[in-house]
Amino acid sequence: MDGWITQLRKGLLDYCVLLLLRRGESYGYEIVQELKRIEELAVSESTVYPILGRLRSEKLVKTRDVPSPEGPARRYFSLTALGRLRLAEMNAYWKSLDRALGRLREDAKEDRPDEAGA
């Protein structure tokens, strides 16, 4: 994968994880599987768990451990009030960013020399 794609995805993953958690509580492996369903966002557990740990330390998500008869306890993650606020801020910024990028793309079209006359 090209470096610029990797960097762009890294910048979006916090937002993607928060978007998934807005539906409700989920555990790490389940989050990884949801992201893998979207080819452009497919990531490994080694990418998602550090993000979840950081979001937890920032108090954006909280955890709940549930005993499992098949092995170790399963850790569920959910949004905190602060996490819901951050997601609302991110959603608003995303809309603003999308509009700005749209303007840039339109400006680029207008600045392109006419290919028929070249």
TIMI-2910 file (N, C-alpha, C, CB; in pm, 1 decimal, decimal comma, always signed):
<rs>
+----------+----------+----------+----------+----------+----------+----------+----------+----------+----------+----------+----------+------+
!      n_x !      n_y !      n_z !     ca_x !     ca_y !     ca_z !      c_x !      c_y !      c_z !     cb_x !     cb_y !     cb_z ! resn !
+----------+----------+----------+----------+----------+----------+----------+----------+----------+----------+----------+----------+------+
!    +85,2 !   -118,4 !     +0,0 !     +0,0 !     +0,0 !     +0,0 !    +89,1 !   +123,8 !     +0,0 !    -96,5 !     +0,3 !   +122,9 !  Met !
!    +50,8 !   +222,3 !    -76,5 !   +126,4 !   +347,0 !    -82,3 !   +128,0 !   +415,5 !    +53,7 !    +67,4 !   +440,7 !   -188,1 !  Asp !
!   +240,4 !   +482,5 !    +82,6 !   +257,1 !   +550,3 !   +210,5 !   +151,1 !   +654,5 !   +238,6 !   +390,6 !   +614,3 !   +215,9 !  Gly !
!   +110,0 !   +728,7 !   +137,2 !    +10,9 !   +834,0 !   +160,1 !   -124,1 !   +773,9 !   +198,3 !     -3,9 !   +922,2 !    +35,1 !  Trp !
!   -157,4 !   +656,6 !   +144,2 !   -283,5 !   +591,4 !   +179,1 !   -278,1 !   +545,6 !   +324,6 !   -312,1 !   +471,0 !    +84,5 !  Ile !
!   -165,6 !   +487,3 !   +363,1 !   -147,7 !   +441,8 !   +501,0 !   -163,4 !   +557,6 !   +598,1 !    -10,1 !   +375,9 !   +519,0 !  Thr !
!   -101,8 !   +670,6 !   +567,5 !   -110,2 !   +786,8 !   +655,5 !   -252,7 !   +841,1 !   +664,6 !    -16,3 !   +896,1 !   +606,6 !  Gln !
!   -321,5 !   +845,4 !   +551,5 !   -458,7 !   +894,1 !   +550,6 !   -548,3 !   +802,2 !   +634,3 !   -511,4 !   +904,1 !   +405,8 !  Leu !
!   -532,3 !   +671,6 !   +617,6 !   -611,7 !   +576,0 !   +694,8 !   -583,1 !   +587,5 !   +844,2 !   -583,9 !   +433,4 !   +647,2 !  Arg !
!   -456,6 !   +602,3 !   +881,1 !   -421,1 !   +615,6 !  +1022,6 !   -493,0 !   +734,0 !  +1085,3 !   -269,3 !   +631,2 !  +1039,0 !  Lys !
!   -501,7 !   +842,0 !  +1010,8 !   -568,5 !   +960,4 !  +1061,6 !   -718,4 !   +943,7 !  +1077,5 !   -541,3 !  +1074,9 !   +971,9 !  Gly !
!   -776,1 !   +847,7 !  +1007,2 !   -920,7 !   +827,7 !  +1010,8 !   -966,4 !   +719,5 !  +1107,3 !   -969,1 !   +794,6 !   +874,9 !  Leu !
!   -875,1 !   +635,7 !  +1151,7 !   -917,5 !   +518,2 !  +1228,7 !   -982,5 !   +551,2 !  +1362,4 !   -800,1 !   +429,9 !  +1252,8 !  Leu !
!   -936,1 !   +652,5 !  +1432,9 !  -1002,4 !   +691,9 !  +1558,4 !  -1149,4 !   +724,5 !  +1529,9 !   -930,3 !   +815,2 !  +1624,0 !  Asp !
!  -1170,4 !   +801,5 !  +1426,6 !  -1305,1 !   +841,6 !  +1387,6 !  -1389,2 !   +718,6 !  +1352,5 !  -1300,0 !   +939,4 !  +1268,1 !  Tyr !
!  -1331,9 !   +626,6 !  +1276,4 !  -1403,7 !   +505,1 !  +1237,4 !  -1442,4 !   +421,7 !  +1358,9 !  -1318,6 !   +421,6 !  +1142,1 !  Cys !
!  -1351,5 !   +406,1 !  +1453,8 !  -1380,5 !   +328,2 !  +1574,4 !  -1492,4 !   +395,1 !  +1653,7 !  -1253,4 !   +313,0 !  +1662,2 !  Val !
!  -1486,5 !   +525,0 !  +1668,7 !  -1592,9 !   +595,3 !  +1741,6 !  -1726,1 !   +581,6 !  +1668,1 !  -1556,9 !   +744,9 !  +1759,7 !  Leu !
!  -1723,5 !   +587,7 !  +1535,8 !  -1846,9 !   +569,8 !  +1458,4 !  -1907,2 !   +431,3 !  +1482,7 !  -1819,4 !   +589,8 !  +1307,9 !  Leu !
!  -1822,7 !   +329,3 !  +1485,4 !  -1873,4 !   +194,2 !  +1511,2 !  -1932,2 !   +183,0 !  +1651,5 !  -1761,5 !    +90,9 !  +1492,9 !  Leu !
!  -1869,1 !   +245,4 !  +1748,1 !  -1916,4 !   +235,7 !  +1886,7 !  -2042,2 !   +318,0 !  +1912,8 !  -1807,3 !   +280,0 !  +1981,2 !  Leu !
!  -2076,2 !   +408,3 !  +1824,0 !  -2198,4 !   +486,9 !  +1845,2 !  -2321,6 !   +397,0 !  +1840,3 !  -2210,2 !   +598,9 !  +1739,4 !  Arg !
!  -2309,8 !   +280,2 !  +1775,9 !  -2421,3 !   +185,2 !  +1769,5 !  -2441,3 !   +112,6 !  +1901,7 !  -2398,0 !    +83,9 !  +1658,2 !  Arg !
!  -2336,7 !   +112,6 !  +1983,5 !  -2344,9 !    +45,0 !  +2111,3 !  -2216,1 !    -29,2 !  +2142,4 !  -2462,3 !    -50,6 !  +2113,0 !  Gly !
!  -2219,2 !    -96,4 !  +2251,2 !  -2104,2 !   -168,1 !  +2304,2 !  -2052,9 !   -274,5 !  +2205,2 !  -2140,8 !   -233,5 !  +2437,8 !  Glu !
!  -1920,9 !   -289,0 !  +2201,2 !  -1859,3 !   -387,0 !  +2112,2 !  -1724,5 !   -427,7 !  +2169,4 !  -1843,5 !   -330,3 !  +1968,5 !  Ser !
!  -1674,9 !   -542,4 !  +2129,9 !  -1542,0 !   -584,8 !  +2174,3 !  -1444,3 !   -570,8 !  +2058,3 !  -1544,4 !   -731,7 !  +2227,3 !  Tyr !
!  -1315,8 !   -569,5 !  +2091,1 !  -1212,8 !   -536,8 !  +1993,5 !  -1216,5 !   -618,6 !  +1866,8 !  -1081,6 !   -552,2 !  +2055,1 !  Gly !
!  -1226,2 !   -750,3 !  +1880,7 !  -1226,5 !   -836,9 !  +1762,4 !  -1345,1 !   -804,7 !  +1671,8 !  -1230,5 !   -985,2 !  +1804,1 !  Tyr !
!  -1459,3 !   -775,1 !  +1732,9 !  -1579,5 !   -740,5 !  +1657,0 !  -1557,0 !   -609,4 !  +1578,7 !  -1702,4 !   -727,0 !  +1752,6 !  Glu !
!  -1489,9 !   -514,0 !  +1639,4 !  -1458,9 !   -387,5 !  +1572,3 !  -1367,5 !   -413,4 !  +1452,1 !  -1392,1 !   -287,6 !  +1671,2 !  Ile !
!  -1266,4 !   -497,4 !  +1471,9 !  -1175,0 !   -533,0 !  +1362,2 !  -1253,8 !   -594,8 !  +1247,0 !  -1064,9 !   -631,5 !  +1411,5 !  Val !
!  -1345,1 !   -686,4 !  +1279,1 !  -1423,6 !   -752,5 !  +1174,5 !  -1513,3 !   -654,3 !  +1100,1 !  -1508,2 !   -863,9 !  +1234,8 !  Gln !
!  -1572,4 !   -561,2 !  +1172,1 !  -1656,4 !   -459,3 !  +1107,4 !  -1573,2 !   -374,8 !  +1010,6 !  -1723,4 !   -368,3 !  +1213,7 !  Glu !
!  -1453,1 !   -336,2 !  +1052,9 !  -1367,4 !   -256,5 !   +965,6 !  -1322,2 !   -337,5 !   +844,4 !  -1245,8 !   -204,9 !  +1042,9 !  Leu !
!  -1298,5 !   -465,4 !   +862,2 !  -1255,8 !   -551,2 !   +751,0 !  -1364,7 !   -567,2 !   +645,0 !  -1215,3 !   -688,2 !   +803,5 !  Lys !
!  -1489,6 !   -546,4 !   +685,1 !  -1600,1 !   -556,1 !   +588,5 !  -1590,9 !   -445,8 !   +483,2 !  -1735,7 !   -548,2 !   +661,1 !  Arg !
!  -1518,8 !   -340,2 !   +515,2 !  -1498,6 !   -229,0 !   +421,2 !  -1353,3 !   -236,1 !   +376,3 !  -1532,8 !    -87,8 !   +487,0 !  Ile !
!  -1331,5 !   -277,0 !   +254,5 !  -1196,1 !   -304,1 !   +205,2 !  -1098,8 !   -189,8 !   +231,8 !  -1200,3 !   -332,3 !    +57,1 !  Glu !
!  -1141,8 !    -67,9 !   +212,6 !  -1053,3 !    +47,4 !   +230,5 !  -1014,6 !    +71,6 !   +376,2 !  -1119,3 !   +170,9 !   +175,4 !  Glu !
!  -1087,0 !     +9,9 !   +468,9 !  -1060,8 !    +31,0 !   +611,0 !  -1007,5 !    -93,0 !   +681,6 !  -1186,1 !    +76,7 !   +679,1 !  Leu !
!   -985,7 !   -201,0 !   +608,7 !   -941,8 !   -326,4 !   +669,4 !   -812,4 !   -305,7 !   +748,3 !   -921,8 !   -434,4 !   +561,4 !  Ala !
!   -815,8 !   -347,1 !   +874,6 !   -701,1 !   -334,9 !   +963,6 !   -689,1 !   -462,6 !  +1045,3 !   -714,6 !   -210,6 !  +1056,2 !  Val !
!   -578,4 !   -476,0 !  +1114,1 !   -556,4 !   -592,5 !  +1199,2 !   -584,2 !   -556,4 !  +1344,9 !   -412,1 !   -645,6 !  +1183,0 !  Ser !
!   -590,3 !   -658,6 !  +1427,3 !   -609,5 !   -637,6 !  +1570,3 !   -495,0 !   -555,0 !  +1628,6 !   -620,6 !   -772,2 !  +1643,2 !  Glu !
!   -374,2 !   -574,9 !  +1575,0 !   -258,3 !   -501,7 !  +1628,0 !   -266,9 !   -351,8 !  +1598,9 !   -129,0 !   -558,1 !  +1569,0 !  Ser !
!   -356,7 !   -313,1 !  +1510,2 !   -380,0 !   -171,2 !  +1483,4 !   -492,0 !   -118,0 !  +1572,6 !   -414,8 !   -148,9 !  +1334,6 !  Thr !
!   -597,8 !   -195,2 !  +1588,1 !   -716,9 !   -147,9 !  +1658,2 !   -698,5 !   -143,3 !  +1810,2 !   -834,7 !   -236,5 !  +1624,1 !  Val !
!   -634,4 !   -244,0 !  +1868,4 !   -623,6 !   -246,7 !  +2014,8 !   -546,5 !   -127,1 !  +2071,6 !   -556,3 !   -375,1 !  +2058,6 !  Tyr !
!   -436,9 !    -84,3 !  +2010,1 !   -372,1 !    +37,5 !  +2062,2 !   -462,2 !   +161,8 !  +2051,3 !   -241,1 !    +62,8 !  +1986,8 !  Pro !
!   -541,7 !   +168,5 !  +1945,9 !   -635,8 !   +280,1 !  +1931,1 !   -737,7 !   +276,1 !  +2044,6 !   -707,5 !   +274,6 !  +1793,0 !  Ile !
!   -792,3 !   +158,4 !  +2070,3 !   -889,3 !   +145,0 !  +2179,7 !   -826,9 !   +181,7 !  +2314,2 !   -944,3 !     +1,7 !  +2185,0 !  Leu !
!   -702,3 !   +140,3 !  +2335,4 !   -633,1 !   +175,3 !  +2459,5 !   -613,9 !   +325,0 !  +2473,7 !   -498,8 !   +106,0 !  +2465,8 !  Gly !
!   -577,7 !   +390,6 !  +2364,2 !   -558,6 !   +536,0 !  +2368,0 !   -690,9 !   +608,1 !  +2389,5 !   -492,9 !   +584,9 !  +2238,3 !  Arg !
!   -796,6 !   +562,5 !  +2319,6 !   -928,4 !   +624,0 !  +2337,9 !   -976,8 !   +606,6 !  +2481,8 !  -1030,5 !   +563,0 !  +2239,8 !  Leu !
!   -942,4 !   +493,9 !  +2541,8 !   -979,0 !   +469,9 !  +2681,9 !   -901,4 !   +565,0 !  +2773,4 !   -951,2 !   +321,9 !  +2721,5 !  Arg !
!   -770,9 !   +580,4 !  +2748,8 !   -691,1 !   +669,7 !  +2833,9 !   -734,5 !   +815,5 !  +2818,5 !   -542,1 !   +655,9 !  +2800,1 !  Ser !
!   -791,3 !   +848,7 !  +2702,4 !   -843,7 !   +983,5 !  +2679,5 !   -986,9 !   +998,6 !  +2731,4 !   -838,9 !  +1016,9 !  +2530,5 !  Glu !
!  -1039,5 !   +891,4 !  +2791,9 !  -1173,9 !   +889,9 !  +2850,9 !  -1284,5 !   +904,8 !  +2747,1 !  -1186,2 !  +1000,3 !  +2953,1 !  Lys !
!  -1255,9 !   +863,8 !  +2622,5 !  -1356,2 !   +868,4 !  +2516,2 !  -1435,7 !   +738,7 !  +2509,7 !  -1289,6 !   +895,7 !  +2381,3 !  Leu !
!  -1375,2 !   +630,7 !  +2558,1 !  -1445,1 !   +503,0 !  +2568,0 !  -1423,3 !   +446,1 !  +2707,9 !  -1395,7 !   +402,9 !  +2458,5 !  Val !
!  -1517,0 !   +362,3 !  +2748,3 !  -1504,0 !   +290,5 !  +2875,1 !  -1510,1 !   +141,7 !  +2844,1 !  -1616,2 !   +332,3 !  +2977,6 !  Lys !
!  -1465,6 !    +61,8 !  +2938,6 !  -1463,0 !    -82,8 !  +2917,5 !  -1543,2 !   -154,7 !  +3024,9 !  -1318,8 !   -134,2 !  +2916,1 !  Thr !
!  -1581,3 !   -275,7 !  +2987,0 !  -1652,0 !   -365,2 !  +3077,6 !  -1604,8 !   -505,6 !  +3043,8 !  -1809,3 !   -351,0 !  +3064,9 !  Arg !
!  -1550,4 !   -576,5 !  +3142,2 !  -1503,1 !   -712,8 !  +3120,3 !  -1614,9 !   -811,5 !  +3153,4 !  -1376,9 !   -741,8 !  +3206,0 !  Asp !
!  -1636,9 !   -905,3 !  +3060,4 !  -1740,6 !  -1006,2 !  +3076,5 !  -1675,0 !  -1143,4 !  +3073,7 !  -1849,5 !   -993,8 !  +2965,7 !  Val !
!  -1696,1 !  -1223,9 !  +3178,9 !  -1636,7 !  -1358,5 !  +3179,1 !  -1682,9 !  -1439,2 !  +3058,2 !  -1673,0 !  -1433,2 !  +3308,9 !  Pro !
!  -1592,3 !  -1522,6 !  +3006,8 !  -1623,4 !  -1607,1 !  +2892,5 !  -1596,4 !  -1751,6 !  +2929,8 !  -1540,9 !  -1565,7 !  +2768,1 !  Ser !
!  -1690,7 !  -1840,9 !  +2901,1 !  -1668,4 !  -1982,0 !  +2934,1 !  -1563,0 !  -2046,8 !  +2842,8 !  -1800,3 !  -2059,3 !  +2924,1 !  Pro !
!  -1528,6 !  -1979,0 !  +2734,1 !  -1436,7 !  -2035,0 !  +2634,9 !  -1294,5 !  -1981,9 !  +2647,6 !  -1487,9 !  -2006,6 !  +2497,0 !  Glu !
!  -1265,3 !  -1903,8 !  +2747,6 !  -1131,0 !  -1849,5 !  +2759,9 !  -1129,9 !  -1726,6 !  +2847,6 !  -1074,3 !  -1816,6 !  +2623,6 !  Gly !
!  -1038,0 !  -1635,5 !  +2817,8 !  -1028,5 !  -1514,1 !  +2900,1 !  -1152,9 !  -1426,2 !  +2885,8 !   -903,7 !  -1433,7 !  +2861,6 !  Pro !
!  -1169,7 !  -1337,5 !  +2982,4 !  -1283,7 !  -1244,9 !  +2978,9 !  -1279,2 !  -1161,9 !  +2852,3 !  -1284,1 !  -1153,0 !  +3103,0 !  Ala !
!  -1395,4 !  -1128,2 !  +2804,1 !  -1406,0 !  -1045,0 !  +2684,1 !  -1425,4 !   -900,7 !  +2729,5 !  -1524,5 !  -1092,1 !  +2591,0 !  Arg !
!  -1345,4 !   -811,3 !  +2674,7 !  -1353,2 !   -669,5 !  +2710,1 !  -1440,5 !   -596,4 !  +2608,9 !  -1211,8 !   -605,9 !  +2716,2 !  Arg !
!  -1548,9 !   -540,1 !  +2659,1 !  -1639,9 !   -462,2 !  +2574,8 !  -1608,6 !   -313,7 !  +2590,6 !  -1788,6 !   -491,2 !  +2611,2 !  Tyr !
!  -1617,4 !   -243,0 !  +2479,8 !  -1591,3 !    -99,5 !  +2475,8 !  -1720,5 !    -26,9 !  +2440,6 !  -1478,8 !    -65,5 !  +2373,3 !  Phe !
!  -1740,5 !    +89,0 !  +2500,6 !  -1855,1 !   +174,3 !  +2466,9 !  -1814,3 !   +319,9 !  +2482,8 !  -1978,7 !   +141,4 !  +2556,7 !  Ser !
!  -1889,8 !   +405,4 !  +2417,1 !  -1861,0 !   +548,7 !  +2423,3 !  -1897,4 !   +605,1 !  +2560,2 !  -1937,3 !   +623,8 !  +2313,0 !  Leu !
!  -1817,2 !   +696,3 !  +2607,1 !  -1850,9 !   +774,6 !  +2725,2 !  -1923,7 !   +900,2 !  +2677,3 !  -1722,3 !   +810,7 !  +2809,7 !  Thr !
!  -1970,8 !   +980,3 !  +2770,6 !  -2032,7 !  +1108,5 !  +2732,6 !  -1930,8 !  +1194,0 !  +2657,0 !  -2085,3 !  +1184,8 !  +2858,7 !  Ala !
!  -1806,9 !  +1192,3 !  +2703,9 !  -1701,4 !  +1267,6 !  +2635,8 !  -1675,9 !  +1211,1 !  +2496,5 !  -1571,7 !  +1265,5 !  +2718,5 !  Leu !
!  -1683,9 !  +1079,9 !  +2481,9 !  -1667,1 !  +1015,9 !  +2351,7 !  -1777,8 !  +1054,8 !  +2254,9 !  -1663,3 !   +865,1 !  +2367,7 !  Gly !
!  -1900,9 !  +1061,3 !  +2305,7 !  -2012,6 !  +1103,6 !  +2219,3 !  -1996,1 !  +1249,2 !  +2177,0 !  -2147,8 !  +1084,8 !  +2291,9 !  Arg !
!  -1947,0 !  +1332,2 !  +2268,7 !  -1921,2 !  +1472,2 !  +2236,0 !  -1811,3 !  +1482,3 !  +2129,8 !  -1881,2 !  +1551,2 !  +2362,9 !  Leu !
!  -1702,2 !  +1407,0 !  +2148,8 !  -1593,3 !  +1409,2 !  +2050,5 !  -1641,8 !  +1362,1 !  +1913,9 !  -1476,5 !  +1321,4 !  +2097,8 !  Arg !
!  -1724,7 !  +1258,3 !  +1912,1 !  -1778,0 !  +1208,9 !  +1785,5 !  -1864,6 !  +1315,2 !  +1718,7 !  -1859,2 !  +1080,3 !  +1807,6 !  Leu !
!  -1944,2 !  +1386,5 !  +1795,1 !  -2026,0 !  +1494,7 !  +1738,7 !  -1936,2 !  +1602,9 !  +1679,4 !  -2119,2 !  +1555,4 !  +1846,8 !  Ala !
!  -1827,1 !  +1634,8 !  +1749,2 !  -1732,1 !  +1733,8 !  +1697,0 !  -1666,3 !  +1683,4 !  +1567,7 !  -1623,8 !  +1765,7 !  +1803,2 !  Glu !
!  -1630,7 !  +1556,5 !  +1567,7 !  -1567,1 !  +1498,1 !  +1449,4 !  -1664,3 !  +1495,1 !  +1331,4 !  -1516,6 !  +1355,8 !  +1480,2 !  Met !
!  -1790,3 !  +1461,8 !  +1358,3 !  -1891,1 !  +1462,1 !  +1251,8 !  -1907,2 !  +1601,2 !  +1192,3 !  -2025,7 !  +1412,1 !  +1305,3 !  Asn !
!  -1913,6 !  +1702,0 !  +1276,8 !  -1927,4 !  +1840,0 !  +1229,1 !  -1804,8 !  +1881,0 !  +1147,9 !  -1947,6 !  +1936,8 !  +1347,8 !  Ala !
!  -1687,3 !  +1846,4 !  +1198,7 !  -1565,0 !  +1882,2 !  +1126,6 !  -1557,3 !  +1808,1 !   +994,4 !  -1441,0 !  +1851,6 !  +1211,5 !  Tyr !
!  -1600,2 !  +1682,2 !   +993,0 !  -1596,9 !  +1604,4 !   +868,5 !  -1682,3 !  +1671,9 !   +761,4 !  -1646,3 !  +1459,6 !   +893,0 !  Trp !
!  -1800,8 !  +1718,6 !   +800,0 !  -1887,6 !  +1787,8 !   +703,5 !  -1819,1 !  +1912,0 !   +650,2 !  -2022,3 !  +1825,5 !   +768,0 !  Lys !
!  -1758,0 !  +1988,2 !   +738,0 !  -1686,9 !  +2109,5 !   +697,8 !  -1568,7 !  +2075,0 !   +607,2 !  -1638,4 !  +2187,2 !   +821,8 !  Ser !
!  -1494,7 !  +1973,6 !   +643,9 !  -1379,5 !  +1930,1 !   +564,6 !  -1423,0 !  +1881,4 !   +427,2 !  -1302,9 !  +1819,4 !   +637,5 !  Leu !
!  -1532,6 !  +1807,2 !   +421,5 !  -1583,5 !  +1757,0 !   +294,0 !  -1621,8 !  +1872,3 !   +201,2 !  -1704,6 !  +1665,1 !   +317,2 !  Asp !
!  -1686,7 !  +1973,5 !   +257,3 !  -1722,2 !  +2091,3 !   +175,5 !  -1596,6 !  +2160,9 !   +124,1 !  -1808,3 !  +2191,1 !   +257,4 !  Arg !
!  -1496,6 !  +2176,9 !   +211,2 !  -1372,4 !  +2244,0 !   +171,7 !  -1300,5 !  +2165,1 !    +62,2 !  -1279,8 !  +2262,1 !   +293,8 !  Ala !
!  -1295,0 !  +2034,7 !    +78,0 !  -1230,4 !  +1951,9 !    -25,0 !  -1308,1 !  +1957,4 !   -156,0 !  -1218,3 !  +1806,0 !    +22,8 !  Leu !
!  -1439,0 !  +1962,4 !   -146,3 !  -1521,7 !  +1976,4 !   -266,8 !  -1489,3 !  +2105,4 !   -341,1 !  -1670,6 !  +1973,2 !   -230,4 !  Gly !
!  -1471,8 !  +2213,7 !   -264,5 !  -1436,2 !  +2341,5 !   -328,1 !  -1299,4 !  +2332,0 !   -394,8 !  -1436,8 !  +2456,1 !   -224,4 !  Arg !
!  -1205,0 !  +2266,9 !   -328,0 !  -1071,2 !  +2250,5 !   -386,8 !  -1076,5 !  +2169,6 !   -515,6 !   -976,9 !  +2182,8 !   -287,0 !  Leu !
!  -1156,4 !  +2063,9 !   -515,5 !  -1167,7 !  +1981,6 !   -637,2 !  -1230,8 !  +2062,1 !   -750,0 !  -1251,0 !  +1854,1 !   -609,8 !  Arg !
!  -1331,2 !  +2140,5 !   -718,5 !  -1395,9 !  +2223,5 !   -820,6 !  -1299,1 !  +2329,4 !   -872,6 !  -1522,8 !  +2290,7 !   -763,6 !  Glu !
!  -1223,9 !  +2393,1 !   -782,2 !  -1125,2 !  +2493,0 !   -823,7 !  -1020,6 !  +2430,4 !   -914,9 !  -1057,4 !  +2556,5 !   -701,1 !  Asp !
!   -981,3 !  +2308,3 !   -884,6 !   -880,3 !  +2239,8 !   -966,5 !   -933,7 !  +2213,3 !  -1106,0 !   -837,1 !  +2107,7 !   -900,7 !  Ala !
!  -1063,3 !  +2182,2 !  -1117,8 !  -1123,8 !  +2160,7 !  -1249,1 !  -1119,4 !  +2288,5 !  -1331,5 !  -1268,6 !  +2111,8 !  -1234,6 !  Lys !
!  -1150,8 !  +2401,0 !  -1266,0 !  -1153,6 !  +2529,4 !  -1336,1 !  -1014,2 !  +2573,5 !  -1379,3 !  -1216,3 !  +2636,2 !  -1247,4 !  Glu !
!   -912,8 !  +2539,9 !  -1301,3 !   -775,2 !  +2580,6 !  -1331,5 !   -708,0 !  +2493,9 !  -1436,7 !   -693,2 !  +2578,1 !  -1206,2 !  Asp !
!   -764,7 !  +2377,1 !  -1468,1 !   -705,3 !  +2284,7 !  -1562,5 !   -715,0 !  +2344,3 !  -1703,5 !   -775,1 !  +2145,8 !  -1555,4 !  Arg !
!   -603,8 !  +2344,1 !  -1776,3 !   -609,2 !  +2396,7 !  -1913,2 !   -700,8 !  +2308,5 !  -2000,1 !   -465,9 !  +2403,9 !  -1974,8 !  Pro !
!   -761,7 !  +2371,3 !  -2096,0 !   -851,8 !  +2299,2 !  -2187,0 !   -769,6 !  +2198,4 !  -2266,8 !   -927,5 !  +2398,3 !  -2282,9 !  Asp !
!   -801,9 !  +2071,4 !  -2250,2 !   -725,5 !  +1966,7 !  -2316,4 !   -750,5 !  +1966,7 !  -2466,2 !   -760,0 !  +1830,9 !  -2257,8 !  Glu !
!   -867,4 !  +2010,7 !  -2511,1 !   -897,7 !  +2011,9 !  -2653,7 !   -811,7 !  +2112,7 !  -2727,3 !  -1044,7 !  +2042,6 !  -2676,6 !  Ala !
!   -776,4 !  +2222,1 !  -2658,8 !   -697,6 !  +2325,4 !  -2724,4 !   -549,7 !  +2303,4 !  -2711,9 !   -732,0 !  +2458,2 !  -2669,3 !  Gly !
!   -507,6 !  +2206,7 !  -2634,5 !   -364,9 !  +2183,3 !  -2611,8 !   -298,4 !  +2111,3 !  -2725,0 !   -344,8 !  +2106,0 !  -2486,9 !  Ala !
+----------+----------+----------+----------+----------+----------+----------+----------+----------+----------+----------+----------+------+
</rs>
